Amino acid sequence: MVNEILEGKHKVLLFRKLSDQSQEAAKLVFQTEHTFSYSRELERIVTKDGGVIQVGDLESEVSIEAIQAKDDPIAQMLRQSVIDGEKLELWEVTIDEELKTEDNKFPAVYAQGYLDSWEDPASAEENASISSNFTVEMEPQFGEATLTAEQQQAVQYAFTDTTSVTEAS
């Protein structure tokens, strides 16, 4: 088996308010970059027998960058969740056809937590953007996520033929 490079553009973030679990998760449009980070505080303790390491709890967060869309309800919901201190669900889904399972699921990381910041920078020479940071509560979980046809379309539109589209097709 030859190792292949996984492209960052195949990893997308989907969000949902924890209180809205009857709704499908949705993608923040125009995502440009995100970083899922994991860290632990390590404390070196000097003993008479030599140094030992005390391992702290896992801390995880996701930094998020996107270009602002003129009317994105997910961006509005995320900004309001910072203002209201509302708990969110986040999925990092790797949408790569070669990694899709037989039951049409994609590799994913799931986390619950809070956005601890939201910034709307607006430079005169660049597109208006969004910058945010998601702080994970407890530990992220690794598994597989199902994407609906609408979610997959939000990630990337499918090839469409040049012929007219009718209700029958």
Secondary structure as the mmCIF struct_conf table of DSSP 4:
data_model
#
loop_
_struct_conf.conf_type_id
_struct_conf.id
_struct_conf.beg_label_comp_id
_struct_conf.beg_label_asym_id
_struct_conf.beg_label_seq_id
_struct_conf.end_label_comp_id
_struct_conf.end_label_asym_id
_struct_conf.end_label_seq_id
HELX_LH_PP_P HELX_LH_PP_P1 ILE A 5 GLU A 7
HELX_RH_3T_P HELX_RH_3T_P1 GLY A 8 HIS A 10
STRN STRN1 LYS A 11 LYS A 17
HELX_RH_3T_P HELX_RH_3T_P2 LEU A 18 ASP A 20
TURN_TY1_P TURN_TY1_P1 GLN A 21 SER A 22
BEND BEND1 GLN A 23 GLN A 23
HELX_LH_PP_P HELX_LH_PP_P2 GLU A 24 ALA A 25
STRN STRN2 ALA A 26 LYS A 27
HELX_LH_PP_P HELX_LH_PP_P3 LEU A 28 LEU A 28
TURN_TY1_P TURN_TY1_P2 VAL A 29 PHE A 30
STRN STRN3 GLN A 31 THR A 47
TURN_TY1_P TURN_TY1_P3 LYS A 48 ASP A 49
STRN STRN4 GLY A 50 ILE A 67
HELX_LH_PP_P HELX_LH_PP_P4 GLN A 68 ALA A 69
BEND BEND2 LYS A 70 ASP A 71
HELX_RH_AL_P HELX_RH_AL_P1 PRO A 73 ASP A 84
TURN_TY1_P TURN_TY1_P4 GLY A 85 GLY A 85
STRN STRN5 LEU A 88 THR A 94
HELX_RH_3T_P HELX_RH_3T_P3 GLU A 97 LEU A 99
TURN_TY1_P TURN_TY1_P5 GLU A 102 ASP A 103
BEND BEND3 ASN A 104 ASN A 104
STRN STRN6 LYS A 105 GLU A 119
TURN_TY1_P TURN_TY1_P6 ALA A 124 GLU A 125
BEND BEND4 GLU A 126 GLU A 126
STRN STRN7 SER A 129 THR A 146
HELX_RH_AL_P HELX_RH_AL_P2 ALA A 149 VAL A 155
HELX_LH_PP_P HELX_LH_PP_P5 TYR A 157 PHE A 159
BEND BEND5 THR A 162 THR A 163
HELX_LH_PP_P HELX_LH_PP_P6 SER A 164 VAL A 165
TURN_TY1_P TURN_TY1_P7 GLU A 167 ALA A 168
#
